[in-house]
Amino acid sequence: MRKSTWAVVAALTVPVLCAAPAGAFVPRTAHLPADVTATECVQGGGVIIISVDQSGTGSFTKRCQGGVHDGESVT
C-alpha cells in the first residue's frame, strides 16, 4: 500500500520537532532535602507547613511546600 507524501513528511518531522536541543541535557542527581530559611521559602513561591510530631514530645517539623524549595526543611 502506498502512503501519501504528507504522511511520510509528517512522520519524519514530528520526532525532529519534539527533540530537545543538544545543550538542554542536564544530568540529574539525587535530590536530598536541604534546610532553607523561611524567607527563602516564601520568596521562592512556597508556604511554610508546620506539623506536630505524633510522638507526644511536643516537637514539630517545618517544611516548605510549593515553589522552588518544595519539600525542604525550614530553619
N, C-alpha and C positions, 0 to 999 in steps of 0.2 A: 504494500500500500504506500502511496506517495504522500508525504507530508507537505503542507503549504510552506512557502518560503518564510512567511511571517512567523509561523510556529517555530521553525528552526532558529530564526534570528532571536526570537524571544527566549527560547530555551538556552541559547548561548549567552545572552546579555544579562539575564537575571542574576546568575551567580557572580558575575563581574561587578554588578552594581551593588550587590549585598555584601561583598567582601570588605573587610576593614582595611584602611590604609596601612601600608607597611610599617609606618612609625607608630601605629596605635597599639602594638603589642606591649603589654606591661605584665611582667611576671608577677603572679600573686603569691604572697607569703601568708602563712597562718597568722590570723589576727587575734591577738590577746587583748583583753580589756585593759585599758590604762586609766590612770587617775587624771581627771580634768577638774578644773576649778568650776564653781557654779557659774561664774561669769562666762567662761569659755563655752559651757553647755548652752546657756541662753543665747549668747552671740552666735552660736552655730545653728540656731533654729530649734533647739530641743527644750524640753521641760524637765524639771527635777522630780523624780518619783521617790518618795520616802516610804520604805516598807519596814514594818515592825517584825523583828525576829520572833518566831513562834516558840522559842525555847524557854520563855518565861524569864529571861535575864534582863529584859527591858532594853536590849540593844536593837539597833535598826541599821538598815543599809540605805544608801542614797545612790541612785542610778540616773544617768542622763538618758531620756527616752526621746527618740526622734532627732532630726537634724544631723549634723556632721559627726557628732560624738555619740551616736546611738549605742546604748548598751554599756557604756563605760562608767566606771565608778566616779562619783563626785567627791572631791575632797573639800 
